Amino acid sequence: MAQVLVIGDDLTGSNATGARYARRGLRAVTVGDPARAAHYAPLVDVLVVNTASRHWPAARAYAAVRAAVERACAAEEPALVVKRVDTTLRGNPGSELDAVADALATRTPTATLRTLAVPAFPDAGRTTVGGLHLVDGVPLTRTAVARDPFDPVRHSRVTAILGGQSRRTLDELPLDVVERGTDAVAAALRASRAEVVVCDATENAHLGTVARAAASLATADGIRWLALDSGPFGAALADALGIRPAAAPVRVLAVVGSVTDRTRDQLARAEATLDVRWVGLDPEHPDAGRALVGLRAAAAEGATVLGVNVLSTDRSSAKAAPDPESAAGLLRCLAEVARRAVAELRPGGLYASGGDVAAAVTAALGADGFAIDREVLPLAVAGHLVGGAHDGLPFATKGGLIGGPDAARDCLEHLRAAGTRTAPPARPPRKGDR
């Protein structure tokens, strides 16, 4: 049964939001006919229903959204319901929020239902500061959406936009509270009596902070959270609530040879967001057997993203010329770890950071080459091995100096989603299903 229900108001936004969950290994499907929701709900982890209601009159949008929620929840209510809104808050966000909340309240009238409105999408330049929603740092009313021919946005304050359409009480959670961390956010949410709390956020870390705080209150206080967001916050909340694929995600193995500051930042971000278990390799005395022991232990504890990386040396000697013989030995050790780990732990995806590392790993696995599927980000490519005993193994490579803080995470998420063992494909709809 679907663990997450997302109600979107246009197709492109609905699909893009579904992709946020798919990157986490959850099987997501978007349906354009709400009447089909009940058919697909038992077959996926995340059901995205597009009502195509952005440009409709408020009353019509409310009716369509409420009917969509009732159909999707007919058999069982998902663990998380998300109202996806436009990144610039066009359309009927308040009316459609009421529709979702009313449908859920009717279904479970004794539940304590509250809404977290977190429309920020930092990766797309959408942030919320002081309750004002900004596009690349500019308030909404000073951007092109204020002159949108279909749905001009007349306010920059999120509570003003929602309050002009919704019957629910509203409050704001300022950025300085979010910056103080999970406990501060949880305390502020608990103290607020509003049905809807609009949260400031300017970076992805803020989304995670609010999500973790909400998850803690869901456990401690029994609060049922409804998310109103433009895509990334709902996925972060699903992760914080412990929503995982119904089908077990495949194991992904990462082999990283770079020791640059950029790589260290990327590995730390991946560890924080994906719970990667890294096993460090001593560059002075590389030991493949010891690294394998660490990887086995992490796998036995249930970790699905395992990695081996080279430990940093003393920064005072960082500018010293590398010893070619030592570097070659380290490369051989990393390749040997990859060869043995792939054979023993049977990962469903493999990630290599550093051109020399990728070449050494490919050779150690006896592959003829690499079939290219797509570019995850500039100079980071995903595909699969061709030839040899591991033909078809999903593989992603990235240069050690390439990408921002989320680059390794993005590659690993791609591999995890691509290789997730999913349920059999849904059969084509039949006339008798309606």
C-alpha positions in Angstrom: 0.0 0.0 0.0 1.3 3.5 -0.8 3.1 4.9 2.2 3.0 8.5 0.9 0.2 10.3 -1.0 1.2 13.5 -2.9 -1.6 15.7 -4.3 -0.2 18.0 -7.1 -1.9 20.6 -9.2 0.1 20.3 -12.4 1.8 17.5 -14.3 5.4 18.7 -14.4 5.5 19.6 -10.8 3.8 16.3 -9.8 6.4 14.3 -11.8 9.3 16.3 -10.4 8.1 15.7 -6.9 7.7 12.0 -7.5 11.3 12.0 -8.6 12.4 13.3 -5.2 11.0 10.2 -3.6 12.3 7.8 -6.3 15.8 9.1 -5.6 15.4 7.6 -2.1 14.6 4.2 -3.6 10.8 4.6 -3.2 8.7 3.4 -6.1 6.7 6.4 -7.2 3.9 6.6 -9.8 2.0 9.7 -11.0 -1.6 9.3 -12.2 -3.5 12.0 -14.0 -6.9 10.6 -13.4 -7.8 10.7 -9.7 -10.3 7.9 -10.4 -7.3 5.6 -10.9 -5.8 6.4 -7.5 -7.4 3.4 -5.7 -6.0 1.0 -8.4 -2.4 2.1 -8.1 -2.3 2.8 -4.3 -1.6 -0.9 -3.4 1.2 -1.2 -6.0 3.6 1.6 -5.1 5.4 3.3 -2.2 4.5 6.8 -3.3 1.3 7.7 -5.2 1.3 11.1 -6.8 -2.1 12.3 -8.0 -2.2 15.3 -10.4 -5.5 17.1 -10.2 -4.4 19.7 -12.8 -6.3 22.2 -10.8 -3.8 25.1 -10.6 -5.8 27.4 -12.8 -9.3 26.4 -11.7 -11.7 28.5 -9.6 -11.1 27.8 -5.9 -14.3 26.0 -5.3 -13.7 23.6 -8.2 -10.1 23.0 -7.1 -11.3 22.2 -3.6 -13.8 19.7 -4.7 -11.4 17.9 -7.1 -8.6 17.7 -4.5 -10.9 16.5 -1.7 -12.3 13.8 -4.0 -8.8 12.7 -5.0 -7.8 12.3 -1.4 -10.9 10.3 -0.5 -10.3 8.0 -3.4 -6.6 7.5 -2.7 -7.3 6.8 1.0 -10.4 4.6 0.4 -8.7 1.4 1.5 -6.0 2.7 3.8 -4.6 6.1 4.8 -0.9 6.6 3.9 1.6 7.3 6.6 2.2 10.7 5.1 0.0 13.0 2.9 1.6 15.9 1.1 0.0 18.8 -0.7 2.4 19.8 -3.4 2.3 23.4 -4.4 3.9 25.5 -7.0 7.4 26.8 -6.1 6.1 30.3 -6.4 2.8 29.6 -4.7 0.6 30.2 -7.8 -2.9 28.7 -8.0 -5.0 27.5 -5.1 -2.6 26.5 -2.3 -4.9 27.5 0.6 -8.1 26.1 -0.9 -6.4 22.8 -1.8 -4.8 22.6 1.6 -8.2 22.9 3.2 -9.5 20.2 0.9 -6.8 17.7 1.9 -7.1 18.6 5.6 -10.9 18.3 5.6 -10.8 14.9 3.9 -8.3 13.6 6.4 -10.2 15.1 9.4 -13.4 13.4 8.2 -11.6 10.1 7.8 -9.9 10.2 11.2 -11.7 12.8 13.3 -9.9 12.0 16.6 -6.4 12.5 15.1 -4.4 15.6 15.9 -3.8 16.9 12.4 -1.4 19.9 11.8 0.2 21.2 8.7 3.8 22.2 8.1 4.0 24.6 5.2 7.6 24.6 3.9 7.5 25.9 0.3 11.3 26.5 0.1 13.1 24.7 -2.7 16.7 25.9 -2.1 18.2 24.0 -5.1 15.8 25.9 -7.3 16.5 29.3 -5.7 13.2 29.3 -3.7 13.7 30.3 -0.1 11.6 31.6 2.8 12.9 34.2 5.1 11.0 36.1 7.7 7.8 34.5 6.3 8.5 36.0 2.9 8.9 33.7 -0.1 11.8 34.6 -2.4 12.9 33.7 -5.9 16.7 34.0 -6.1 16.5 36.4 -3.2 13.7 38.6 -4.6 10.2 38.7 -3.0 7.5 37.1 -5.1 5.7 40.4 -5.7 8.8 41.8 -7.4 9.1 38.8 -9.8 7.4 37.8 -13.0 4.8 35.7 -11.1 3.2 38.9 -9.9 2.3 39.5 -13.5 1.3 35.9 -14.4 -1.6 36.0 -16.8 -3.4 33.1 -15.2 -2.5 33.3 -11.5 -0.8 36.5 -10.5 0.7 36.2 -7.0 -0.3 39.3 -5.0 1.6 38.7 -1.8 5.2 37.7 -0.8 4.2 36.6 2.7 3.3 32.9 2.7 0.7 33.4 5.5 -1.0 36.1 3.4 -1.2 33.8 0.4 -2.6 30.9 2.4 -4.7 33.0 4.7 -6.5 34.6 1.7 -7.8 31.1 0.7 -7.7 28.9 3.8 -9.9 28.7 6.9 -7.1 27.4 9.1 -5.2 29.3 11.7 -1.6 30.2 10.7 1.7 30.8 12.4 5.3 31.4 11.4 8.5 29.7 12.5 11.4 32.1 11.9 14.8 31.3 10.5 16.7 32.0 13.7 14.8 29.2 15.4 15.4 26.8 12.6 19.1 27.7 12.8 19.2 26.6 16.5 18.4 23.0 15.5 16.0 20.2 15.9 15.2 20.6 19.6 14.5 24.3 19.2 12.2 23.7 16.3 10.4 20.9 18.1 9.8 23.2 21.1 8.5 26.0 18.9 6.1 23.7 17.0 4.8 22.3 20.3 4.3 25.8 21.7 2.4 27.0 18.7 -1.4 26.4 18.7 -1.8 27.2 15.0 -3.2 24.5 12.6 -0.6 25.6 10.0 3.0 26.6 10.7 4.9 28.3 7.9 8.6 27.5 8.3 11.5 29.6 7.1 14.3 27.7 5.2 17.1 28.8 3.0 19.1 25.6 2.5 18.5 21.9 2.4 19.9 21.4 5.9 17.0 23.6 7.2 14.5 21.2 5.6 16.1 18.3 7.3 16.0 20.1 10.7 12.3 20.9 10.5 11.6 17.3 9.2 13.4 15.7 12.1 11.7 18.0 14.6 8.3 17.1 13.2 9.1 13.4 13.3 10.1 13.6 17.0 6.7 15.2 17.8 4.9 12.7 15.7 6.3 10.0 18.1 6.2 12.0 21.3 2.9 13.8 20.9 1.0 11.7 18.4 0.8 14.6 15.9 -0.3 13.7 12.4 1.6 16.0 10.0 0.3 17.1 6.7 3.0 18.7 4.6 2.5 21.6 2.2 5.6 22.0 0.1 7.0 22.3 -3.4 8.9 19.0 -3.4 12.0 18.6 -1.3 10.5 19.0 2.2 7.9 16.3 1.8 10.6 13.8 0.8 12.8 14.9 3.8 9.8 14.4 6.1 9.2 11.0 4.7 12.8 10.1 5.4 12.6 11.5 8.9 9.4 9.5 9.6 11.2 6.3 8.7 9.3 5.7 5.5 11.3 3.1 3.5 10.7 1.2 0.3 8.3 -1.8 0.6 10.8 -3.7 -1.5 14.3 -3.9 0.1 16.7 -1.4 -1.5 19.7 -2.8 -3.1 23.1 -2.4 -1.5 25.4 0.3 -3.1 29.2 0.1 -2.8 31.3 3.4 -3.0 35.0 3.4 -3.6 36.6 6.8 -3.1 40.3 7.5 -3.6 40.3 11.3 -3.5 41.4 13.1 -0.3 40.6 16.7 -1.3 38.7 19.0 1.0 35.9 19.0 -1.6 35.7 15.2 -1.5 35.7 15.2 2.3 32.7 17.6 2.3 30.9 15.5 -0.2 31.4 12.3 1.9 30.2 14.0 5.0 27.1 15.2 3.3 26.4 11.8 1.9 26.9 10.2 5.3 24.5 12.7 6.9 21.7 12.3 4.4 22.0 8.7 3.3 23.6 7.1 6.4 26.5 5.9 4.4 28.9 3.7 6.4 32.4 4.6 5.5 35.4 2.4 6.2 38.7 4.3 6.2 41.8 3.0 4.4 45.2 4.0 5.9 47.2 5.5 3.0 50.5 4.6 4.7 49.5 0.9 5.2 46.5 0.1 3.0 45.0 -3.3 4.0 42.3 -4.7 1.7 41.5 -7.4 4.2 40.9 -5.0 7.1 38.7 -2.8 4.9 36.6 -5.9 3.9 36.1 -6.7 7.6 34.6 -3.2 8.1 32.4 -3.5 5.1 31.1 -6.9 6.2 30.3 -5.5 9.6 28.4 -2.6 8.2 26.4 -4.9 5.8 25.6 -7.2 8.7 24.1 -4.2 10.6 21.8 -3.5 7.7 23.6 -0.6 6.0 22.6 -0.3 2.4 25.2 2.2 1.3 28.7 1.0 2.1 31.9 2.9 1.3 35.7 2.7 1.5 37.6 5.9 1.4 41.2 7.0 2.0 41.9 8.6 5.3 43.4 12.1 5.3 47.0 12.5 6.1 48.6 15.2 8.2 47.7 18.6 6.6 51.2 19.9 7.2 52.5 17.5 4.6 49.6 18.0 2.2 51.7 19.9 -0.3 54.5 17.4 -0.4 55.0 15.6 -3.7 53.1 12.2 -3.6 55.2 9.0 -3.8 54.2 7.4 -7.1 54.9 3.9 -5.7 52.7 4.5 -2.7 50.0 6.0 -4.8 50.0 2.9 -7.1 49.9 0.6 -4.1 46.9 2.5 -2.7 45.1 2.3 -6.0 45.7 -1.5 -6.3 44.3 -1.9 -2.7 41.2 0.1 -3.6 40.6 -2.0 -6.7 41.1 -5.2 -4.7 38.6 -4.1 -2.1 36.1 -3.4 -4.8 36.7 -6.8 -6.5 36.3 -8.7 -3.3 33.4 -6.7 -2.0 31.4 -6.9 -5.2 31.9 -10.7 -5.3 31.0 -11.2 -1.6 28.5 -8.5 -0.8 26.8 -8.4 -4.2 25.9 -4.7 -4.4 23.3 -3.6 -6.8 25.2 -0.5 -7.6 28.8 0.7 -7.6 30.2 4.2 -7.3 33.8 5.2 -7.9 35.2 8.7 -7.3 38.4 9.7 -9.1 39.3 8.8 -12.7 42.2 6.5 -11.7 40.0 4.7 -9.2 37.2 4.2 -11.7 39.7 2.7 -14.2 41.3 0.5 -11.7 38.0 -0.8 -10.4 36.7 -1.5 -13.9 39.8 -3.5 -14.7 39.7 -5.4 -11.4 36.1 -6.5 -12.1 37.1 -7.8 -15.5 34.8 -5.5 -17.3 35.3 -4.5 -21.0 34.0 -1.0 -20.4 31.2 1.2 -19.3 27.8 1.7 -21.0 26.7 5.3 -20.5 23.1 6.0 -19.5 23.0 9.5 -18.3 25.0 12.4 -16.8 23.9 12.8 -13.1 25.7 16.2 -13.0 28.5 17.7 -15.1 31.4 15.2 -15.3 29.5 12.6 -13.2 28.2 9.8 -15.4 25.9 6.9 -14.6 25.5 3.7 -16.6 26.5 0.0 -16.2 29.5 -2.2 -16.7 29.7 -4.2 -19.9 31.5 -7.5 -20.2 32.9 -9.8 -17.6 31.3 -11.5 -14.6 29.5 -8.3 -13.5 28.0 -7.3 -16.9 25.1 -5.0 -16.3 26.1 -3.8 -12.8 24.9 -0.2 -12.4 28.0 2.0 -12.1 28.5 5.7 -11.6 31.8 7.6 -11.8 32.8 11.2 -10.7 36.0 13.1 -10.7 37.4 13.9 -7.3 37.3 17.6 -7.8 33.9 17.7 -9.4 30.6 18.9 -8.0 29.3 20.7 -5.0 28.6 19.3 -1.5 25.7 17.1 -2.7 27.5 15.6 -5.7 28.4 12.2 -4.1 25.0 12.0 -2.5 23.3 12.6 -5.9 25.3 9.9 -7.5 24.6 7.4 -4.7 20.9 8.3 -4.7 20.8 7.7 -8.4 22.3 4.2 -8.0 20.1 3.3 -5.1 17.0 4.3 -7.0 18.1 2.7 -10.3 18.9 -0.6 -8.6 16.0 -0.9 -6.1 14.3 -4.2 -6.2 10.8 -3.2 -7.0 7.5 -5.2 -7.0 6.3 -6.6 -10.4 5.1 -3.9 -12.7 1.4 -2.9 -12.3 -0.9 -4.6 -14.9 -2.5 -2.2 -17.4 -5.8 -0.8 -16.1 -9.0 -2.7 -17.2 -12.4 -1.4 -17.7 -13.8 -3.3 -14.7 -11.4 -1.5 -12.3 -13.3 1.7 -12.1 
